[in-house]
């Protein structure tokens, strides 16, 4: 037996089926990153929503 025959037979024996089609991994990643992006986008401008509260407190904004 040559080394290539041994490698081919070992590769055939080690063949493992994926649990889903390969393109679905990309779809799952796209969905996960979209959910993370939407979640991050919902937190935009959170600091400016209550801009009146810090100004009403005495000493607010004076960081000496």
C-alpha positions as a printed Julia matrix, in Angstrom:
64×3 Matrix{Float64}:
   0.0    0.0    0.0
   1.19   3.45  -0.82
   0.84   6.44   1.48
  -1.83   7.98  -0.73
  -3.99   4.85  -0.49
  -3.67   4.89   3.28
  -4.61   8.58   3.43
  -7.64   8.1    1.16
  -8.9    5.17   3.21
  -8.37   7.13   6.44
 -10.25  10.12   5.02
 -13.17   7.91   4.03
 -13.3    6.38   7.49
 -13.21   9.79   9.19
 -16.02  11.25   7.1
 -18.53  13.02   9.34
 -21.88  14.34   8.16
 -22.8   17.89   9.12
 -25.98  18.26  11.16
 -27.42  20.67   8.55
 -26.56  21.81   5.03
 -23.47  24.0    4.87
 -25.27  27.13   3.6
 -27.46  27.09   6.71
 -24.45  27.97   8.86
 -24.27  31.26   6.98
 -28.01  31.81   7.41
 -27.75  31.15  11.15
 -24.81  33.57  11.44
 -26.73  36.22   9.48
 -29.76  35.87  11.75
 -27.65  36.03  14.92
 -25.73  39.11  13.77
 -28.97  40.79  12.68
 -30.5   40.21  16.1
 -27.36  41.54  17.79
 -27.34  44.58  15.49
 -31.0   45.38  16.16
 -30.41  44.98  19.9
 -27.45  47.36  19.75
 -29.41  49.81  17.59
 -32.21  49.99  20.18
 -29.77  51.44  22.73
 -28.88  54.47  20.59
 -29.34  57.84  22.28
 -30.19  56.29  25.66
 -28.05  58.87  27.47
 -29.97  61.76  25.88
 -33.46  60.5   26.7
 -33.37  61.89  30.21
 -31.21  64.93  29.69
 -33.32  67.07  32.07
 -32.67  64.95  35.16
 -28.9   65.54  35.54
 -29.35  69.28  34.97
 -31.97  69.49  37.75
 -29.61  68.03  40.35
 -27.4   70.47  42.24
 -23.78  70.2   41.21
 -24.55  68.13  38.14
 -22.11  68.69  35.32
 -19.47  70.29  37.51
 -16.7   67.72  37.59
 -13.89  69.71  39.22
